[in-house]
Amino acid sequence: MILIDTFYILLSILILPFLTRYIFKSEYMKLLKHRFVPDIKYIKKKRIWIHAVSVGEIKSIKSLIKHLRNTYNNQIVLSVTTPAGYAFAKKEYKNIEVINSPFDFSFVVKKFIENINPEILILNELEVWPNWISITNNNKIPILLINGRISDIAFVRYKKYIFLFKKFLNMIDFFLVQSEISKKKFSQLGIPDYKIEICGNIKADEAFKASSKLPSHQEIYNFLKIKTPQKKVITLASSHSSDEKILIPIINKIKKAFSLIIVPRHLTRIHKIEKELKYNHIKYKIWSKCKGIDINNNVLIFDEIGYLFNIFDITDIVFMGGTFNKKIGGHNLYEPAVLGKLIIGGPCYNNFPDIGKELFENSTYLLINNSQELFETITNIEKYNFYNNGKKAIKSILKQRGSTKCILKHIQNLRKY
């Protein structure tokens, strides 16, 4: 722990000059404080500690948290990493404690564990923080990894430095992974097979749950401040610059036949999207700045977190963001697929390799590589049977259900220790 802390201190000194533009802002100072000092008070009764990184992971555990609250008498603590994730979690989960996750200094982690007093730590997907894992393990607190996966890029990094990571990975009591591919990767990192079980993807369960609670189309139109679209709607979902560079150049060519919605992954990039739209002489409206929006003649830029699933429901074609950059690896394919939407995207869906491959093979994920291919696909979109393709997409997601039940079983097993 001393070696790890020394490494973190040296690293902090090295990157400090690059952080000066942020650390003097009040919101960042508050974030820093609560990642060093837990914003939660000790209680004698044991808590269930769940950790999720950002908005996508936080949304995926909604049903799990509900089941835990209904099943056990423990308080639940949800720690999150990103500022956007923290803001979303505070809004979404009113009945549980939401805190910022600890920096991985040993003295910080010890204080968090002391205040939270967890009987179990549940990690959503995979983050290997040596002090956090080792101190939790030393305190005989079981650690359960759920929805486990390792991206191709991360897997190469873990393999390269396996001599550093193997010890800490083996301190995790059990790994519930998304697929056979994920299981093989964890096995190759030295995790014994008896510690790994394929549990599917919890995002499939959450997508089905959310699809049963959607508001009416009219309610969605009212919230978006638009009238019923007169044309098919294309939504660019969770967009990054690499996706916008594909779509924006062809908008003027397709706008007579399609209405367009852009939902950026990071709201801080709104001004960059505006700049690109202006450069291409495209009319647009920003949702938060307008009382009413003519979506038939303007691109709608939606600038709020947490409403994308509802937007999918009034969308005909989803252009999935993050699929043109392997480091990003694409975003949640379960949500548009469970609603039977036709999905267009790039070759980089490595965050969702199994469902991405299946959707591609049954032609419900149309793969394109550039603006010209996107234009050709969209202008010939009528050759696709939306209804039949939608049924195939939903069938693909059905096969992935059951993860929540599997996770709850293992939580119960570990709580007996």
N, C-alpha and C positions, 0 to 999 in steps of 0.2 A: 504493500500500500504506500510506503514511503517513496519507493521508486516511481510508482504511478503518479503520485501527487507532485513529485519533483518534475516529471515530464510535463504534466499539465501546467505547472507554473512557468516553466521555460517556454512552452508553446504560447501561453497567454502573453508573455512579454514580447514574443516575436510578432504576434498579430495585433498587438495593441495599437500601433500607428494606423492600421486599417480600420479600426473601430471608432476612432475619435469623432467621426461625423455622426455616430449614433449614440454613444454612451452619455452624452450630455443632454439628450432629449428626455423629457420627463417620463414618457411611456417606456423607454428602454431602461431608465434608471429603476423604475418600479419592477420591470421584468427581471432585471439583474438581482435586485434585492430578494425577490421571492423565489429565485432559483438558488440563492445561498441560504436564505432563512425561510423555512416552510410556513406558509400562510394558513396554518391549521394548528389547533390546540390538541394536546394530549387528552385522551380519555382512556379509562381503564379497560373498557370493553374493546375486544379485538375488532379490527376493521378488515375489509377486503379491499386490497389496493390493485387497481387496474391502471395500466399505462398505455396510452396511444399517442402517436406522434402528432398527426395533423387532422384536418377536417375529414378526409376520406375514412381514415381509421376510426375516428370518433363516431361518425355516422354509422359505421358497420356494426358497432357493438350496442346499438340502442335496444334491441330485443334481449340481448344477453343481460344488460343492466336491469331491465324490467323483470326478467326471470329471477335474477339474484335478489332483487328487492322484495319480490313476492315470496321467495323460498326461505331466505335466511333473515335473521333479526339483526345482522351486522350492518353497521354503517358502511357505505361504499365511498372510496376515495378514487377519483379519476385524475391522474396527472397527465399533462399534455406538454408538448415541446414548443410548438410554433405559436406566435402571437395570434394568428388567425384561428388556429385550433382552440386556443384558450377562450377567445371571444365567442366562438361558436358553441363550445361546450357549456359555458356559463349561461348562454341563452337557451340551449337545448335541454340541459339537465338541471332543473330547478331544485330537485329533491335529493341531490347528492353533493358531496364536497368536491369542488373542482380546483385544482392547484397547478402551478407550474412545476415541471419536473426538476429534480435536483441536478446541479452540476456534479460531475463525477469525482469531486474531491472527497477523500475518505471522511473528513470531519463534517462535510455537508450531508453526505449520505447517512451517516450515523444519526445526525440530528433529525433528518426526515423520518427515518425508521423509528426513532424514539417517540416522535410526535404522532405519527400515524398509527403505530402499534399494530402492524398488519399480522393477520394469521396466514395470509397467502398473498403472493405477488403474481399478477397475471400480466404478461407482456403480449401486446397485440402486434403480430408480425415479428421482426427481429431487429433488436438493437443490442449490441454487446458493449455494455459499460462495465469495465473490470471491477471497479470499486463497488458499484451498486450491486452487481451480481454476487461478488465474493462476500461482502458484508452481510447481505441478506442471507446467503447460504450459511455463514458462520453463526448467524442468529437462529439457525434451524427453522427458518421460514421457507416453506416450499415455494418453488418458482415454476409456473406453468407458462409455456409459450403457446399461444393460440394463433390460428390462421397463418402458420409459419410458411415462409417462402424466402428464397434468396435469389435476387436478380443475377443474371449472368455476369454482370460487371462486379457486383459484390462478391460473388462466388470465387472469381479469379483472385480478388484481393484477400479473401479469407484463406484460400489455398496457399497463397504466397506467404502469408504470415501465420500459418496454422500453429507454429510453435508458440505464438503469443496468445492465440484465441482458444485453442483446444481446451486448456485448463478451465477457462471460464464458461465455455459452452457446456462442459460436462457437469458444471455446478447447477445447471437447470434440470429440474426433476423430470419434466416430461415435455415432449414436442408434439403438438397437434398441427399437422402440416396440410397444405391445400391439395397436394396431388402426389402421384408416384414420382414425378420429376423432382419435386421438392424433397421427398423422402430420400431419393438417391443422393441428392446434393448434401443433405445433412449427414447421411451415412459416410460419404466420402470425406467429411470433416471430422470423422472419428466418433460420431455419436452412435452408441450401441442401438441396434435395431429394436431392442425391447423398450427403449425410451421413446420410440417414434410411432405415431399412428396417423394414418390418412383420415382426415376429418372433413374434407371438402372446404369450400370457401364460405366464411360467415357472411360475406357480402351477397351471396345468393339468397340466403335466408332473409337478410334484411331487405333486399330488393322485393321479394315476394310479399313480405309484411307491409312495406311501404305502398306497394301497388294496390293493396286492399283498402287503403285509407286516403286515396287521392280525392281532392275536391273536384267539383264539376268543371268542365271546360270553361263554362261562363265565369265561374269564380276565378279561374286562372287568368282568363282574359282581363277581368276587372282588376286583378292585382297587378298585371303587367301594364295596365292603362291602355289597352288596345281593344279595337273592335274585332269581331270575328274575321280572321284573315280570308281574303278572297283568292289566295293562291296557296300552293303547298309551302310549308314552312321548313326551312333548313336551319338547324342550330349548330353552330360551332361551339362545342362543349369543352370547358376547362382549357381554353386556348393558351398557347405560348407563341412567341414570335415566329417559330418555325412553321406553325400551322397557319397563322395569319398570312404569311408570305405566300402560301399556296392558294388560299381562298380569296383574299382581297383583290388581286389583279383580275379575277374573272367576275366579280360581283356585277359590274355594269353590263356584262354579257348575259347574265342569267336573271337579273332582277325583274324583267317583264313577266317571267313565269314563276318566280319564287320570292317569298318573303324571307328575310334573314334575321337571325338573332345571334349575337356574339356574347358568350359568357366567359370572360377571361378567368384563368386559374388564379391569378394574383391581381387584386384590384388596384395595386400601385402602378400597374401598367396601362391603365385606362388612357392616359395622355399620349402614350406611344401609339395605341390603336387609333385614337383620334387623328394623330399626325398622318398615319398611313392612309386613312380614309380620305382625309382632305387632299392629300397628294394625288390620290386616284380619282378625285372629283366625285366622291360618293356621299350622298346625303345620309345623315345618321341622327339618332337621338339617344341621349343617355337617360336611362330609366329614372334615376333619382332626381333629375333636373327638370322633369316634364310632368305636367298634369294629364296630358293625353298624347298618345303617339300613334301616328298613321304608319302602321307597319307595312302597308302595301306600297309605300313610297319612301320609307326610311329604314335603314338598318337599325335595329334596336340593340344597343349595348346595355346588357343587364349588369348592374354593379352592386349586387348584394350576394352574400354567401348563404348557401343552404337551401336554395329554391330550384336548383337545376333539375331535380327529378320531376317536379311539377311541370317545368318547361318541356321536358321530354314528352310528357303526355299529350301536349298540343302540337308536337313536332312530327313531321312526316319523315324527314331524313336527318340523322344525327351524324355530323362530321366530328369524329372524336379527336380531341386535342392530345398532344404529347406523343403522337404516333409517328412523328418524323424525326425524333431524337432518341437514340437508344439509351442515353443516360436518364431520360425521363421515363421511357418505357410504356407510355400510354396511360390512360385513366380508366375509371370503372366501366367496364363493358357490360356488367351484369344489369345495371339500371336501364339502359336503353333496350337491351335484349329482352328483359322480363316484360317490357311493354310492347314487345313485338315490332320494334322499330328497325328500319333498314339503316345499317351503319356503314359509313364510308370512313376510311382512315389510311394511314401509312403503314409501312412494314414493321414498325417498332411497337408491338403490343406485348413486349417481353415481361411487363408487370402482370399480365394475365395470359400466360402462354397457353394454358390448356383450353380455356373457353375461347380465347382468340383464335386458336387453330381450328377448333370445331366450327365456330361461326364463319370463318373463312372457307372452310371445306364445304359447308352447306349453303354458301353464297348469300349469307345474311350480313357478312362483313365484306364490303367491296374494297379491295386493296388498290390504292393508287400511289403514284410516286412523285407527281408534279402537278402544276396548275393545268396543263393541257389535258392530262388524263382525268383530272377532276372535272373539268369542263365537259369532256366527252361522256363521262359517266353520268353526270347530272342531266345533260341534254338528251340522253337515251334512257332515262330512268323509268319511263313508262313500260319498257320491255320486262321489268321486274314485277312479279305478282306480289304486291305488298302484303296481301292477306296470307298467302301461303308461306311467304318468307317469314312473316311474323310468327306464324305457328311453329315453324322450325326453330326460330330463335328462342321462343318460350320453352319448347321441348328440351333444348340444350341446357337451359338454366335449371329446369326441373331435376335433372340428373345430379346437380350439385347441391341440392338441399340436404339438410340434416346436421349441419355443422354445430348449430347452437345446442342441440340435444347432446351431441357428442362431447362438447366442451363442458356442459353442466355435469355430466357423468364424471368427468375427470376432476373437476373442481371438488365435487363431493368426496371422491376418493382421497385427494390430497388433504382435505380438511380433517380427515380422520387421524392424520399423523400427530 
